[in-house]
Amino acid sequence: MPEEIRPGEPTRSARLKWVIVVSADLPAGRIANAVACVAAVAGDDVFGMLGEPAVDASGSPHAGLPWAGCSIVVAPADRLASIRARAAARDDVHVADMPTLAQETRVYAEYLEGLSGLEPPAVTYAAVGLVGERKRIDRLVGGLALLG
């Protein structure tokens, strides 16, 4: 809600929390790709996640960044599907995911076609982005280590 956008307060005081969970099984380049893609979705879908643009002392503009921060944590690949399923079952958690199939195809139409033929147990994930009430997100990703 607009009244919850508080860029002048510490991120830990925000009601909402944004976390991206990446597969620990991916190489660094694929992790970076998955995080960027999932973050783009949340930044576009969740009203108010991005702060206002900034201007430095020379007048040069800089894009608005997530005022509430975004933590990147890692999980074993097999745990990502479980996290996603639990989050997607809730109406109060925004879920943005990147199936691993997206990184295995070079043509978006091929990705769409391939994904349409997979039943949920066969869908694996490179990353899952979650935005929701802080305590709820903590319960979904509790115990996961920060990407390091």
N, C-alpha and C positions, 0 to 999 in steps of 0.2 A: 504494500500500500504506500502511496506517496508520503504519508506521515512517518513511515518507517525508514525512509532514506535519510541517513544521518552521517554525511561525510565528515563531520567535525568530531566524531566519536571514535574510540578504538574499535577495531573489527570484532573483538571479543564481546562487545556490548550489543552488537547487531543481533536482532532476532533471527534473521536468516543466515544460513551458512551455505557456502558453495564449496563443494569438494569434487575433484575428479580422481577416480580410481583407475589406475592403469595396470595392465597385465605385467607382472614381474618377469614374464617369459619373453618379453619383446626386447630387441636391441634399442639402443638410445635413439637412433633416428626415427624408428617407428613409434617410440613413446612420444617424442616431440610432435610428430605428425598427428597422432591420435589426440593428444592434449589440445593442440591448436584447433583441430576440427570440432571437437566436442565443446570447447570454450566458445567458438564462434556461434554455435547453436544457442547456448545459454545466454550469451550476450545479446542475441537477437530476440529470443523468446521471452526472457524474463524482464519485465518492465523495471527500470530503475537500477539494474545491476551495474551499469556503467556510469561513472561519475561524469561531471561536466568536463569539457575540454579545458586544458590548462594553457597558459601562455607564460613563456619565460621572460626574463628581464629585457631581452632584445626584441620582444614582441613576436617571437617565433611560436606558432601554435603546436600543441601536443595533444594527441587523442585522449579522450576520457578513458580512464582505467577503472577496473572494478573497485569501488569504494569499500566493499565489504571483504575484499581479499578473496583468494581462491587457493585452497590447499590441494596439493597433488600427493596422493598416497598410492602405494603399490599393494597388490594382492596377487595371490596365485591365480592363474588363468581360470581354473575351475571355480573359483569363488566369485568371479565377476558376474556370472550368470545368476547366481543366487542373490547377490546384492541387487542386481537390476530387477529381478523378479519381485523381491520384497518391496523395493522402492516403487515400482510401477503399479503395484497393487494398492497404493495409497493415492488419494486424490490431492493430498497436500504436499507432494514432493514432485518437483519437475525433474524429469529424466531425459537426458540426452546421451545416446550411446553411439559407439562406433563398432559395428561388427567387424571381426577380422577380415571378412570377405571384402570389405571396402579397401583394404590395403593389398589385396591379392588381385584386384582387377584394375585396369587402366582406363576403362570406359564405364562411365556412370550407368549407362543403360544395361550393361552386362552385370553390374553390381545389383541393380534393381531386379533384374530377371533371376539372378542366382539366389538372392535373398528370398524372393517370392516362392521358391521351391524348397525352402528349408523349414522344417518344423522347429519350434523353440528349443527342444533339447539339442538340436544339431547346430544352433547358432552360438558361436563363440565370440568373445568381445576383446577388442584391443583396449577400450576405455569406456567408462560409464561416468557421466557427469550428473551430479545431484545438487539440487537447490531446494532447501526447505528449512523448516524450523530447526534451530540449532540442536536441540536435544534429540529430535527425531533422526537427524543426519548422523549425530554422534552414535546413536544406537545402531545405525546401519553399517557404519565404517569403524566402529570402536576397535581399538587394538591394531589397526593397520599402521605401518610405518610411513613416514614421509618419504617421498622419492629422494634418494640421496646418491 
